[in-house]
Amino acid sequence: MKTPRPNRRGSALIIVLWSVLLLGLAVFGVVEMVELSVEHAAYDALALDARGLAFSGVAIGLSPQLLRDDPLLFQKLPAGRQFHASIGSEGARLNLNYVLLSNQRQILETLFTQWGMPIDQAEQVSDCMYDWVTPGDLKSLNGAKADDYARLGLPQRPTYKPFDSFDEVELVMGMDLLDKAHPNWRDSFTLWSGGPLNVNEAPAELIAAVFSLNPKQVELFTSARNGRDGIPGTADDVPVQNLTALEGLLGLSSTKVSQLGAQVSFSDPNRRIDSVGTAGGMQVSISVVTRLNSSPIQYFLWSEQ
């Protein structure tokens, strides 16, 4: 009895079909890779274009004579491309290091309670900030020194130096309370101004915090200061020139002015420029803090997103 011989034609056909299938999968994979490569290249090109447009906004914002409402700061270009830059005094924000190192923690406490924090939490956060930047082992009433962080098993330790970044500020004990009460707290602070708060551009709540005033009362002052357009840093502003004028406009006592006068100024040498470049739906943001009229140009902050 003969053993049946395998169907060689059938086997060959199966091998051919498998080969065609594998070849098709390989071709499909190559096509997918090419498409992804093309998309990635297009994405990179748009990102590069948007970044260049953001740079253009920064370059224009560096002009010392430019005001906030200058039309050069917002330019539309063909194919949906544009950049929009905003400029302002960095002194319009509270300089956290300056306030702490001059031991005016009540300014922070007042601001934090304005943001809805209970007074005990406001005092805790302010004291912990103060203890972080000041040397020595003697801690404030509600503060924390290195031993306190170690006792709680926290890896960070106070540097006993001025803050270098807001990421470092986030390491301070109790900052979770501030994050919860006011998540955008960074927008009210700086580490890169000349020091005192520039009352000719600062918002009402910060001026109110410095002098422990009702923000509504200070809004009358800032409204008059900003002129008819309501924007600080423009041509129609009515700036304050000295402490005597500020005392009269805010109804301050001479005692309060003598105690806190060093916390305010009427201009600041450092400018913040926020520029957004847009190309094909892609956006790149650049934030810069620089000193005007410096040679060479000094940059205190350069952040890209």
MIPA-682322 format. One record per residue (C-alpha): y, x, z; residue number from 1. Coordinates in Angstrom, 2 decimals. Layout:
BEGIN
yy,xx,zz,resi
Y,X,Z,NUM
...
***
This chain:
BEGIN
yy,xx,zz,resi
0.00,0.00,0.00,1
3.36,1.40,-1.08,2
6.30,1.67,1.36,3
9.40,-0.20,-0.03,4
12.03,2.24,-1.23,5
15.60,1.69,0.06,6
18.07,0.08,-2.28,7
20.17,3.09,-3.22,8
22.63,1.02,-5.20,9
23.31,-1.20,-2.21,10
23.86,1.79,0.08,11
26.21,3.42,-2.39,12
28.21,0.18,-2.68,13
28.59,-0.02,1.10,14
29.77,3.60,1.22,15
32.30,2.91,-1.53,16
33.60,-0.17,0.26,17
33.97,1.75,3.53,18
35.77,4.55,1.71,19
38.18,2.09,0.09,20
38.82,0.45,3.47,21
39.47,3.78,5.19,22
41.72,4.88,2.31,23
43.65,1.60,2.57,24
44.12,2.05,6.29,25
45.30,5.61,5.75,26
47.78,4.52,3.07,27
49.01,1.68,5.31,28
49.50,4.15,8.16,29
51.47,6.51,5.95,30
53.67,3.66,4.73,31
54.32,2.59,8.34,32
55.20,6.15,9.31,33
57.58,6.47,6.36,34
59.27,3.16,7.23,35
59.63,4.20,10.89,36
61.03,7.55,9.80,37
63.56,5.87,7.52,38
64.57,3.42,10.27,39
64.90,6.26,12.77,40
67.05,8.25,10.36,41
69.26,5.21,9.73,42
69.54,4.63,13.50,43
70.52,8.26,14.06,44
73.09,8.08,11.26,45
74.69,4.95,12.75,46
74.69,6.47,16.25,47
76.33,9.63,14.90,48
78.94,7.57,13.05,49
79.67,5.45,16.14,50
79.99,8.59,18.26,51
82.43,10.08,15.77,52
84.53,6.91,15.91,53
84.53,7.03,19.73,54
85.70,10.65,19.49,55
88.57,9.47,17.27,56
89.69,7.07,19.99,57
89.56,9.85,22.60,58
91.57,12.19,20.36,59
94.30,9.60,19.90,60
94.27,8.73,23.61,61
95.02,12.36,24.49,62
98.58,12.03,23.17,63
100.80,12.14,26.31,64
103.44,9.83,24.81,65
100.99,7.04,23.99,66
101.30,3.73,25.89,67
98.51,1.27,26.64,68
99.58,-1.24,23.99,69
99.91,1.24,21.11,70
98.18,-0.22,17.99,71
96.74,3.21,17.17,72
94.23,2.70,19.97,73
92.41,-0.09,18.09,74
91.52,0.50,14.46,75
89.23,-1.47,12.13,76
87.67,0.40,9.22,77
85.56,-0.68,6.23,78
81.90,-1.75,6.59,79
82.30,-3.14,10.10,80
83.27,0.21,11.59,81
85.90,0.42,14.31,82
87.00,2.10,17.50,83
88.85,0.71,20.50,84
90.31,3.03,23.12,85
92.04,2.13,26.37,86
94.14,4.50,28.43,87
95.49,4.41,31.96,88
96.50,6.45,34.96,89
93.52,7.80,36.90,90
95.78,7.48,39.93,91
95.49,3.69,39.59,92
92.16,4.06,41.42,93
91.68,5.06,45.06,94
90.77,8.72,45.34,95
87.82,8.54,47.74,96
87.94,12.20,48.75,97
91.69,12.06,49.36,98
91.45,9.00,51.59,99
88.54,10.41,53.61,100
89.88,13.94,54.04,101
93.23,12.58,55.22,102
91.23,10.47,57.72,103
92.61,7.12,56.60,104
89.31,5.27,56.85,105
91.06,2.01,57.71,106
92.07,1.81,54.04,107
88.40,1.66,53.05,108
87.59,-0.78,55.84,109
90.36,-3.11,54.69,110
89.20,-2.95,51.08,111
85.55,-3.53,51.96,112
86.40,-6.58,54.06,113
88.50,-7.88,51.14,114
85.26,-7.68,49.17,115
83.48,-9.84,51.71,116
81.79,-7.29,53.96,117
81.62,-8.04,57.70,118
83.88,-5.69,59.65,119
80.95,-3.94,61.37,120
79.37,-3.08,58.02,121
82.72,-1.98,56.58,122
83.21,0.37,59.53,123
79.67,1.71,59.19,124
80.01,2.57,55.50,125
83.46,4.11,55.99,126
82.29,6.23,58.94,127
79.16,7.39,57.10,128
81.27,8.41,54.10,129
83.63,10.32,56.39,130
80.76,12.09,58.16,131
79.27,13.13,54.82,132
82.35,15.07,53.67,133
83.57,16.51,56.99,134
81.89,19.53,58.65,135
80.48,19.66,62.16,136
77.77,17.85,64.07,137
80.07,15.41,65.90,138
79.57,12.07,64.19,139
81.84,9.05,64.05,140
81.18,5.95,66.13,141
79.29,4.21,63.33,142
78.59,7.26,61.20,143
75.64,9.51,60.43,144
75.10,13.27,60.35,145
72.14,15.30,59.08,146
69.95,14.55,62.13,147
70.33,10.83,61.57,148
69.10,11.11,57.97,149
66.16,13.26,59.11,150
65.28,10.81,61.89,151
65.01,7.98,59.35,152
62.92,10.11,56.99,153
65.60,10.19,54.30,154
65.48,13.26,52.03,155
69.25,13.54,51.44,156
71.59,15.40,53.78,157
75.41,15.38,54.08,158
77.01,18.24,52.16,159
80.09,18.43,54.42,160
82.16,18.88,51.27,161
84.18,16.51,49.09,162
82.06,14.30,46.84,163
81.27,15.80,43.43,164
80.07,12.57,41.80,165
79.51,8.90,42.47,166
75.77,9.55,42.28,167
76.28,11.66,45.41,168
78.28,8.85,47.05,169
75.27,6.57,46.50,170
73.24,8.85,48.80,171
75.40,8.01,51.82,172
73.70,5.90,54.47,173
74.78,2.27,54.25,174
75.76,2.32,50.57,175
73.20,-0.39,49.90,176
75.47,-2.71,51.89,177
78.44,-1.90,49.66,178
76.34,-2.24,46.50,179
75.31,-5.70,47.63,180
78.81,-6.83,48.61,181
80.57,-5.43,45.54,182
78.29,-3.99,42.82,183
81.27,-2.78,40.74,184
82.83,-0.75,43.56,185
82.95,2.38,41.37,186
85.63,0.77,39.18,187
88.08,0.89,42.10,188
87.54,4.56,42.99,189
88.03,8.00,41.51,190
87.26,11.59,42.45,191
89.54,13.06,39.79,192
93.10,11.82,40.31,193
95.95,13.84,41.74,194
95.24,12.25,45.14,195
97.63,9.46,46.19,196
97.37,5.98,44.68,197
99.78,5.43,41.78,198
101.48,2.18,42.80,199
103.07,1.81,39.36,200
99.67,1.11,37.77,201
97.26,0.29,40.62,202
95.95,-3.28,41.02,203
97.22,-5.45,43.85,204
94.03,-5.27,45.93,205
94.17,-1.48,46.20,206
97.84,-1.41,47.17,207
97.10,-4.15,49.69,208
94.26,-2.09,51.15,209
96.49,0.96,51.65,210
99.13,-0.98,53.59,211
96.85,-3.66,55.12,212
98.67,-6.45,53.30,213
97.57,-9.77,51.84,214
96.62,-9.15,48.17,215
98.41,-12.38,47.17,216
101.63,-10.97,48.59,217
101.20,-7.76,46.59,218
100.46,-9.70,43.39,219
104.11,-10.82,43.36,220
105.09,-7.16,43.30,221
102.57,-6.12,40.60,222
103.54,-9.10,38.43,223
107.19,-8.05,38.46,224
106.25,-4.39,38.01,225
104.13,-5.07,34.90,226
106.91,-6.78,32.96,227
106.61,-9.75,30.63,228
103.37,-8.63,28.97,229
101.60,-8.41,32.34,230
100.06,-5.04,31.48,231
100.77,-1.89,33.52,232
101.63,1.27,31.63,233
103.59,-0.37,28.78,234
107.20,-0.16,27.62,235
108.46,-3.23,29.49,236
107.27,-2.09,32.94,237
109.67,-2.00,35.87,238
108.37,1.04,37.76,239
109.12,1.85,41.38,240
110.88,5.17,41.87,241
110.57,5.96,45.57,242
109.26,4.88,48.98,243
112.53,3.20,49.95,244
112.29,0.85,46.97,245
108.60,0.20,47.65,246
109.36,-0.56,51.31,247
111.85,-3.22,50.30,248
109.69,-4.79,47.57,249
106.61,-5.08,49.76,250
108.40,-5.87,53.02,251
106.91,-2.84,54.76,252
108.04,-1.53,58.11,253
109.51,1.95,58.22,254
106.73,2.92,60.65,255
104.02,1.92,58.19,256
105.78,3.76,55.38,257
106.03,6.94,57.45,258
102.34,6.69,58.40,259
100.96,5.89,54.96,260
103.60,7.14,52.55,261
101.48,10.17,51.66,262
98.76,7.79,50.38,263
100.87,6.57,47.44,264
102.66,8.10,44.48,265
104.68,6.80,41.54,266
102.84,8.64,38.75,267
99.72,10.73,38.28,268
99.10,13.73,36.00,269
95.56,12.61,35.08,270
94.70,10.04,32.43,271
91.51,8.05,31.92,272
90.49,7.30,28.33,273
87.67,4.83,27.60,274
86.76,4.75,23.92,275
84.12,2.62,22.18,276
83.02,3.41,18.61,277
81.11,0.79,16.59,278
79.16,1.28,13.35,279
76.65,-1.19,11.93,280
76.12,-2.85,15.29,281
75.63,0.50,17.03,282
78.03,1.26,19.90,283
78.80,4.53,21.66,284
81.13,4.66,24.67,285
82.93,7.78,25.88,286
84.89,7.95,29.14,287
87.16,10.92,29.77,288
89.47,11.95,32.60,289
91.90,14.67,31.60,290
95.17,16.21,32.76,291
98.07,15.50,30.44,292
100.19,18.33,29.08,293
97.74,21.00,30.25,294
97.00,24.06,28.14,295
94.16,24.43,27.57,296
93.20,20.78,28.05,297
91.45,20.18,31.38,298
88.59,17.69,31.52,299
87.50,16.41,34.92,300
85.03,13.86,33.58,301
83.23,13.41,30.26,302
80.64,10.65,30.15,303
78.86,9.22,27.08,304
76.69,6.14,26.78,305
***
